[in-house]
Amino acid sequence: MVTMAIAHRLSARRAAAVLERNGKATRVGPSYWLLLVSGILEPLLYLLSIGVGVGQLIGGAVQYGDLAISYQSFVAPAMLAFCAFSGAFGESIFGFFSKLKFAGVVENQFAAGVRATEIVAGELVAATLRGAVYSLLFLGVTVAFGLVTLGAAVPTLAATVLIGAAFSALGLAISATLRGWQDFELVTTGQLALFLFSGTFAPIATYPPALQVIIEATPLYHAVELVRALSLGAAGQGTLVHAAYLAVMIPVCGYLAVRQVDRALRR
């Protein structure tokens, strides 16, 4: 048991070293603050142009469960979920792919004795933290706009961390399977489809029944619904289903990521 405890400590240290390396690489870059701002700029523009602009044209209220809310209050939680998604997924797939396939960072870590499990764990935490930072900044904007109350901000932020971890694991699993930069066209197309058809700008009840079934099976839909329910104070049994879906993604996608990374490094 003592040997196992020592092994676990060493494993945690190596994973922490991967995380520390990512943190240093991010802080050293001159575009650090620009990166943070850009992380919330896109969803903020969508919120202002569609949530506020189109909301003024629509007028009236949007029915969400038993609540009648403004259109911008409907869109804002979706943009917050998108913040967590894009920050974590972008780092775990684009950033990790470069380190794995071209920069030689992951290969050097593996040669130094860091195992695939530890590499994935360190990268997952790093990507999740980036998604959390983006979410925190955007959440501050929604609170300032009066779209989310201070009381709902804490559970909503916790939900974005769960979302970030789920999509970090998914991004790492996908990243290790990509053959080259040309494959990112498929990734970006998939991202766009998720963004547009996850109940982001309209309740999914407005779509044909067959499309509703497909949407309800996608991860971003569950992320959007989780954040929306918590930020509006409308959590219920369905909220637990959304949280459970995302929680299951972490070990499943994490396991796939470890297998793919280990296979890529041993070729």
N, C-alpha and C positions, 0 to 999 in steps of 0.2 A: 504493500500500500504506500509505503514511503517512496518507493521508486516511481509509482504512478503519479504521486503528488508532485515530485520533482519534474517529471516529464510534462505534466500539465502546466507547471510554472514556466518551464522553458518554452513550451508551445505558445503560451500567452505572451511571453516576452518577444518572441519572434513576430507574432502577429502585431504586437504593439510597435515593433520596429518598422514594419511595413506602413502602419498608420502614421508614425512619426515622419517617415521619409516623405509621404504624400503631403503632410502639413508643411514641412519645410519647403518643398518644391513649389507649393502654392503661394506661400508668403513671400518667397524671394522674387517672384515674377513681378514686373512693374505694372502689370494689368490686374493686380489683385482686386482693387476696389472697383475697377471697371467690370470685372467678372461678377462681383456681387450685385452691382447695379443692373447689369444686363440680365441677371437671373430673374428679376422681378419686372423688368421693363416690358417684356412681351405680354405677360398676363395682365399687366396694368393697362396697356394699350387696348387689349381686348375688352377689359372691364369698362374703360371709358368710352370706347367707340361703339361696342355692341350693348354692354350692360346698361350704360347710361344713355347713349345716343339712340339706339334702337328702342330702348325702354321708353324713351319719351314719345316715340312714334306709336308704340303699342298702347301705352296708357293702361289704366286699370290695374288689376292685380293678377298674379299668377297663383293658381291653386296648388299648394304642396301639402298633401295629406289633408289635415283639418285646418291648415293655415292658409290665409290669403296674404301673399307677400308681394312686394314690388319686384319688377323684373330684375333690377340690379342686385337685389338681395338674393334672387335665385341664381344669378350668374356668378356673383362674388365667391361663394364657396367652391364652385367648380374651378375657378381660376386659382384658388388657393391649393386645391388638390393637384392642379396642373403644375403649380410651382414645385411642390414636393416631388411629383413625378418627373418633371423635366430636369430638375437639378440632380436628383439621384441617378436617374436612368442615363442622362447625358454623360455624367462622370464615369459611371460603371461600364458603359459600352464604348463611347468614343475615347475617353481617356485611357481606359484599361487596354483597349485594342492596340493603341499606339505603343504602350509600354510592353505589351506581350509580343507584338509582331515586328516592331521596327526599332524602338529605342533600346531594346535589350535589357530593360530594367528588371522585368520578371525573370528572365533567363539568368541574370546575375544573382538575383535573390535565391533562386533555386539551386544554383551552383554553390552558393554560400551555406547551404543546408536548410534553407527555409522551405518547408513543405507546401504543397499546393493548398492544403486545408488552411494553413496559416496565411498564405498569400491572399486567398479568397476572403478570409475573415477580416484581415486588415483593410483590404480594398472595399469590402462591404460597409464597414464602419465609416471609412472616409467618405464614400459616396452618400451614405445616409446623413452624415453631418452636413455635407454641402446642401442636400435637399432641405434639411432642417433650418439652415441659415436662410436660404431663399424663402422658405415658408414663414419664418419669423418676421422677416422684413415685410413681406406682403401682408401678413396678418396685421402688422402695425398699421398699414395703409387702410385695411378694411375697418379696423377699429376707429381710426381717425375719421373715416367717412361715415361712421355710425352704422355700418353694415353688419358688424359683429360686436356683441357686448363684451365687456371685460370679463364677466362671469363665464361666458362661453369660450373665451379665448384659450384658457388652459387646456380643457379636454380637446379642443380643436387642434391645438398645437401638438398634443400627444398623438392624435390621429395622423397628423402629417409625418411624424417620425415613423410610425408604423408603415405608412405608405412609402416613405423613402426607403426603408429597409426592404420592403417587398420588391420594389422596382429595382433596387440595387442588385439584389440576388438575381432577378430576371435578366438584367442587363449584363451581368458577369457571365451568366450561362450562355447568353446569345453571343456575346463578344468573342468567347473562345472558339466558337464554331464558324465565325466569318472567315472567308478565304482572302478577302482583300477589300480595299476601299470601295470597290464597285458594289459590294453587297450592301453598303449603307443606303443605297437608293431604296432597297426593300425596307430597311429599318425606318427611314424617314417617312416612307409611304404608310407604313403601319402606325407610326406615331401620329400622323395626321388623321388617319382614319379613327383611331382611338379618341383623339382630341375632339373631333367633330361629332362622333356618334357614341357618346357616353352619357347622354343626358346633360351635356354641358350647357347648351343654349336653349333646349326645349325639353319638356318632360317626355320620357320615352313612350308614354301613352299616345303621343301624337304620331308615332311611327306605325307601319303595318305590323300585325302580330308576329309574323315570321322574323322580321328584323328585331323586334323587341326581345325575342328569345336569344338571338345572337348577341345583342348588346348586353343582356343580363349575364352572359357568360364571360364577358371581358373584364380584366382587372381594373381598368380605369373607371368603369362604371361604378364598381364597388367603392373605389376611392372617393369618387365624387359624392356618392350617396352618403358615405360615412361622414365626410366633412360637412355636407349640407345639413344632415340631421343634427349633428352636434352643435354647429354654429347657430342653427335656428332654434335650438332647444326642443327638438322634435324627436329625440332618440326613443327607440322602441326595440322590440324583438328583432326587427329587420336589421337594426344597427349592429347587433351582435353577429348576425350572419355576414354582413359586409366586413366587419373586423376579423372574423374567423377566416374568411376567404383570403384576406391579405396576410394574416398570420401564417397560414398553411403554405403560402407561396415562399416564405423565407427558407424553411428547411428543405423543401422540395427543390426549388431553384438553386439553393446553395449547394445541395448535394450534386446536382447536375453540373454546376459550375466547377466544383472541385474535380469531378471526373474529366471534364473537357480540358481544364487547365493542365491537369496532370498528364493527360494524353498528349496535349500539344507540346509540353516541355520534354517529354520522353521520346519524341520522334527523332 
